[in-house]
Amino acid sequence: MEFGLGFPCMNLYPPTLQPWEATATGADIVTIAQKAESVGFSYLSVSDHVVMSSEMNEAMGARWCEGVTAIAFLAGATKRIRVYNSVMVLPYRNPLLVAKQLATLDLMSDGRAILGVGIGHLEKEFEVLGVAHADRGPLTDEYLQAINSLWTQEEPSFDGCFASFDGIVFEPKPSRVPIWIGGNSPAAIARAARSGDGWVPWKITTDDLPALLDELRRQPGYDDRPFDIVMPMMIIQREEGTQRILGQTIIPDGRDQWLKAANANHRAGATVTSVSLGHTRSIQEYLDKLESFGSEVIPQFR
């Protein structure tokens, strides 16, 4: 099993917020990325919102850095570690631009980019971006097909309800940008089997995962290609959409809790554990925890 770090500072989400994140500098961000790489993490991930509705500000926080910009910066600050959007709300974005951004990042990072994709949920965000919330599922499916055409066809062409193009060429072609599909709905699971190289469930437990993996493997399109299952280590007990608090957010902290959570993910069928460290009071304390996780947990799963 591999380990990905849910990167701090990129969003200020109240359940996971640490007091030093709001004032962290670009130099601090580089330091964290390089420390995560040096101690053995395989991935750095950044979440996605373009805007936040005023009514959700208290529950979600206003800061959500733009995901492609963020992972490009992190890739430039490192040499080995992979970077991915966890997850990009694809319906917000022109698929030709997304294909170009990720293909460029793939080239410049020597193949370290991963595209994480979700359909989104925040209705106000769809409204202000001029995208129909009701169309988010079909938009996502069609945009994934369009991106595949751009990445794989010598002279790409596509004719859909939401995107169409022909008579073009497209370079650079990526060496391979895996696509990890986020979401827990039957449609998301089917989308992952059909169009993904991995699945990123959200707010499920290790008790839930085996049955959902069985469902995934029964879907049309699922085959023996390399396929990742990305499970979080923490448990956020908030209602999807409303963010109503259902219980305390559980973030494993310290060697024993880290190992227990990672082992539970591994036994349930995860190939990647997404890590959020326990709350820290300073960036130095956070770096120390990264060091501890790298020495006490990651070697146990090599």
C-alpha positions as CSV (number, residue, x, y, z in Angstrom):
1,M,0.0,0.0,0.0
2,E,1.1,3.5,-0.8
3,F,0.5,6.7,1.2
4,G,-0.7,10.1,-0.1
5,L,-0.7,13.3,1.9
6,G,-3.7,15.5,2.0
7,F,-1.7,18.7,1.6
8,P,-2.3,21.4,4.2
9,C,-2.7,25.2,3.6
10,M,-4.4,24.8,0.2
11,N,-7.8,24.9,1.9
12,L,-8.8,26.0,5.4
13,Y,-11.5,23.4,6.0
14,P,-12.7,23.8,9.7
15,P,-12.7,20.1,10.7
16,T,-9.0,19.7,9.8
17,L,-7.8,23.3,10.2
18,Q,-4.5,23.9,12.1
19,P,-3.7,27.4,13.4
20,W,-0.5,27.9,11.4
21,E,-2.0,27.0,8.0
22,A,-3.6,30.4,7.3
23,T,-0.2,32.2,7.6
24,A,2.0,29.6,5.9
25,T,4.2,31.0,3.1
26,G,5.2,29.7,-0.3
27,A,8.5,28.7,1.2
28,D,6.7,26.8,4.0
29,I,4.7,24.9,1.3
30,V,7.8,23.9,-0.5
31,T,9.4,22.7,2.8
32,I,6.3,20.5,3.5
33,A,6.3,19.1,0.0
34,Q,10.0,18.2,0.1
35,K,9.7,16.7,3.6
36,A,6.8,14.5,2.5
37,E,8.8,13.3,-0.5
38,S,11.9,12.7,1.6
39,V,10.1,10.5,4.2
40,G,8.5,8.3,1.6
41,F,5.0,9.6,0.7
42,S,3.9,8.6,-2.8
43,Y,1.4,11.3,-3.5
44,L,0.4,14.9,-2.6
45,S,-3.2,15.8,-3.0
46,V,-5.2,19.1,-3.3
47,S,-8.9,19.5,-3.1
48,D,-11.1,21.7,-5.3
49,H,-13.6,24.5,-5.1
50,V,-13.6,27.6,-7.3
51,V,-15.8,29.7,-5.0
52,M,-17.7,29.0,-1.8
53,S,-21.2,30.2,-1.1
54,S,-21.6,32.7,1.7
55,E,-24.0,30.4,3.5
56,M,-21.4,27.6,3.6
57,N,-18.5,29.7,4.5
58,E,-18.6,28.9,8.2
59,A,-18.8,25.2,7.6
60,M,-16.4,24.9,4.6
61,G,-14.1,27.9,4.8
62,A,-13.4,30.4,2.1
63,R,-9.9,29.4,1.0
64,W,-9.8,26.7,-1.6
65,C,-6.7,27.1,-3.8
66,E,-7.0,26.3,-7.5
67,G,-6.1,22.7,-7.9
68,V,-4.1,22.5,-11.1
69,T,-2.1,25.6,-10.2
70,A,-1.4,24.0,-6.8
71,I,-0.3,20.6,-8.0
72,A,1.9,22.2,-10.7
73,F,3.6,24.2,-8.0
74,L,4.1,21.1,-5.8
75,A,5.4,19.1,-8.7
76,G,7.9,21.9,-9.5
77,A,9.1,21.9,-5.8
78,T,9.8,18.1,-5.8
79,K,11.5,15.4,-7.9
80,R,9.8,12.1,-7.3
81,I,6.5,12.4,-5.5
82,R,3.3,12.3,-7.6
83,V,0.6,15.0,-7.4
84,Y,-3.1,14.8,-7.9
85,N,-6.4,16.7,-7.6
86,S,-8.6,15.1,-5.0
87,V,-10.9,15.7,-6.7
88,M,-11.3,18.2,-9.5
89,V,-14.9,19.2,-10.2
90,L,-14.7,18.5,-13.9
91,P,-18.1,20.0,-15.0
92,Y,-16.7,23.5,-14.1
93,R,-13.9,23.3,-16.6
94,N,-13.5,23.2,-20.4
95,P,-12.3,19.6,-21.1
96,L,-9.8,20.8,-23.8
97,L,-8.2,23.1,-21.3
98,V,-8.1,20.4,-18.6
99,A,-6.6,17.9,-21.1
100,K,-3.9,20.5,-22.0
101,Q,-3.1,21.4,-18.4
102,L,-2.6,17.8,-17.3
103,A,-0.7,16.8,-20.4
104,T,1.6,19.8,-19.9
105,L,2.1,18.9,-16.2
106,D,2.7,15.3,-17.2
107,L,5.5,16.4,-19.6
108,M,7.1,18.9,-17.2
109,S,7.0,16.6,-14.1
110,D,8.2,13.4,-15.9
111,G,4.9,11.7,-15.6
112,R,3.9,12.5,-12.0
113,A,0.4,13.9,-12.6
114,I,-2.8,12.2,-11.6
115,L,-6.2,13.6,-12.5
116,G,-8.8,13.1,-9.8
117,V,-12.4,13.8,-11.0
118,G,-15.7,14.4,-9.3
119,I,-19.1,15.8,-10.3
120,G,-19.4,18.4,-7.5
121,H,-22.3,19.2,-5.3
122,L,-22.4,22.9,-4.3
123,E,-25.3,24.4,-6.2
124,K,-24.3,28.0,-5.7
125,E,-20.9,27.3,-7.2
126,F,-22.5,25.8,-10.3
127,E,-24.8,28.8,-10.5
128,V,-22.1,31.5,-10.5
129,L,-20.0,29.5,-12.9
130,G,-22.9,29.2,-15.3
131,V,-23.0,25.4,-15.3
132,A,-26.3,23.5,-14.9
133,H,-26.1,21.6,-11.6
134,A,-28.6,19.0,-13.0
135,D,-26.2,18.2,-15.9
136,R,-23.2,17.5,-13.8
137,G,-23.2,13.7,-14.2
138,P,-23.6,13.7,-18.0
139,L,-21.1,16.6,-18.3
140,T,-18.5,14.6,-16.4
141,D,-19.0,11.5,-18.4
142,E,-18.8,13.4,-21.7
143,Y,-15.8,15.4,-20.7
144,L,-13.9,12.3,-19.7
145,Q,-14.6,10.9,-23.2
146,A,-13.4,14.1,-24.8
147,I,-10.2,14.2,-22.7
148,N,-9.5,10.6,-23.7
149,S,-9.9,11.5,-27.4
150,L,-7.5,14.4,-27.0
151,W,-4.9,12.3,-25.2
152,T,-5.0,9.2,-27.5
153,Q,-6.0,10.2,-31.0
154,E,-3.6,11.6,-33.6
155,E,-6.2,14.0,-34.9
156,P,-8.8,14.2,-32.1
157,S,-12.5,14.4,-32.9
158,F,-15.5,14.3,-30.6
159,D,-19.1,15.1,-31.1
160,G,-21.2,15.3,-27.9
161,C,-24.0,17.3,-26.4
162,F,-21.7,19.5,-24.3
163,A,-18.4,19.4,-26.2
164,S,-17.5,18.9,-29.8
165,F,-14.3,19.3,-31.9
166,D,-12.7,18.1,-35.1
167,G,-10.0,19.2,-37.5
168,I,-7.5,19.7,-34.8
169,V,-4.2,18.4,-33.5
170,F,-3.3,18.3,-29.8
171,E,0.2,18.1,-28.3
172,P,1.8,17.2,-26.0
173,K,0.3,13.7,-25.5
174,P,0.7,12.6,-22.0
175,S,2.8,9.5,-21.3
176,R,0.0,8.3,-18.9
177,V,-2.1,10.4,-16.6
178,P,-4.1,8.1,-14.4
179,I,-7.7,9.2,-13.8
180,W,-9.1,8.5,-10.3
181,I,-12.9,8.9,-10.0
182,G,-14.3,10.3,-6.7
183,G,-17.7,9.7,-5.2
184,N,-19.8,7.0,-3.5
185,S,-23.0,6.9,-5.6
186,P,-23.8,4.0,-7.9
187,A,-23.2,6.3,-10.8
188,A,-19.7,7.3,-9.5
189,I,-18.8,3.6,-9.0
190,A,-20.0,2.8,-12.5
191,R,-18.0,5.8,-13.8
192,A,-14.8,4.6,-12.0
193,A,-15.2,1.1,-13.5
194,R,-15.9,2.5,-17.0
195,S,-13.5,5.5,-17.2
196,G,-11.1,5.4,-14.3
197,D,-7.8,4.0,-13.2
198,G,-8.8,4.3,-9.6
199,W,-11.7,5.1,-7.3
200,V,-11.7,7.6,-4.4
201,P,-14.6,7.0,-2.0
202,W,-15.5,9.6,0.5
203,K,-17.0,9.4,4.0
204,I,-17.2,5.6,4.0
205,T,-15.7,3.3,6.6
206,T,-13.5,0.2,6.1
207,D,-16.6,-1.8,7.0
208,D,-18.4,-0.4,4.0
209,L,-15.5,-0.8,1.5
210,P,-15.5,-4.6,0.7
211,A,-19.2,-4.6,-0.4
212,L,-18.6,-1.5,-2.5
213,L,-15.6,-3.1,-4.1
214,D,-17.6,-6.1,-5.0
215,E,-20.1,-3.7,-6.7
216,L,-17.3,-1.9,-8.5
217,R,-15.9,-5.2,-9.9
218,R,-19.4,-6.2,-11.2
219,Q,-19.6,-3.0,-13.3
220,P,-19.3,-3.0,-17.1
221,G,-15.9,-1.8,-18.2
222,Y,-14.1,-3.1,-15.1
223,D,-11.2,-5.3,-16.1
224,D,-7.7,-6.4,-15.0
225,R,-6.0,-3.0,-15.7
226,P,-4.0,-1.5,-12.8
227,F,-6.6,0.1,-10.5
228,D,-6.2,2.0,-7.3
229,I,-8.5,2.3,-4.3
230,V,-7.8,5.5,-2.3
231,M,-9.2,5.5,1.2
232,P,-8.9,8.3,3.8
233,M,-7.4,7.7,7.2
234,M,-9.6,10.2,8.9
235,I,-13.4,10.0,9.4
236,I,-15.3,13.3,8.8
237,Q,-18.7,12.9,10.3
238,R,-20.6,15.6,8.4
239,E,-23.6,15.3,6.2
240,E,-22.8,15.5,2.5
241,G,-24.0,18.8,0.9
242,T,-25.2,20.6,4.0
243,Q,-22.1,19.9,6.1
244,R,-24.3,19.4,9.2
245,I,-22.2,18.0,12.0
246,L,-23.1,14.4,12.7
247,G,-20.2,13.6,15.1
248,Q,-16.6,14.4,15.9
249,T,-14.1,14.3,13.1
250,I,-11.7,11.5,13.9
251,I,-8.1,12.0,12.8
252,P,-5.7,9.2,13.9
253,D,-2.7,10.6,15.8
254,G,0.5,8.9,16.7
255,R,2.1,5.6,15.7
256,D,-0.4,3.1,17.1
257,Q,-3.5,4.9,15.7
258,W,-1.8,5.5,12.3
259,L,-0.9,1.8,12.0
260,K,-4.3,0.7,13.1
261,A,-6.0,2.9,10.5
262,A,-3.6,2.0,7.7
263,N,-3.9,-1.7,8.4
264,A,-7.7,-1.4,8.4
265,N,-7.6,0.2,5.0
266,H,-5.2,-2.4,3.7
267,R,-7.3,-5.3,4.9
268,A,-10.5,-3.7,3.4
269,G,-8.9,-3.5,0.0
270,A,-7.3,0.0,-0.3
271,T,-4.1,0.4,-2.3
272,V,-3.6,4.0,-1.2
273,T,-4.2,5.6,2.1
274,S,-4.8,9.3,2.1
275,V,-3.2,10.8,5.2
276,S,-4.3,13.8,7.3
277,L,-2.0,14.1,10.4
278,G,-3.4,15.0,13.8
279,H,-3.7,18.6,14.7
280,T,-0.4,20.4,15.2
281,R,0.3,23.8,16.7
282,S,3.1,24.9,14.4
283,I,4.6,24.0,11.1
284,Q,7.7,22.6,12.8
285,E,5.4,20.2,14.8
286,Y,3.8,19.2,11.5
287,L,7.1,18.5,9.9
288,D,8.1,16.4,12.9
289,K,4.9,14.4,12.5
290,L,5.7,13.9,8.9
291,E,9.1,12.5,9.9
292,S,7.5,10.2,12.4
293,F,4.9,8.9,10.0
294,G,7.6,8.3,7.4
295,S,9.8,6.3,9.8
296,E,7.1,4.5,11.8
297,V,4.4,3.7,9.3
298,I,5.4,3.8,5.7
299,P,8.2,1.2,5.9
300,Q,5.7,-1.3,7.4
301,F,3.8,-1.5,4.1
302,R,6.7,-1.6,1.6
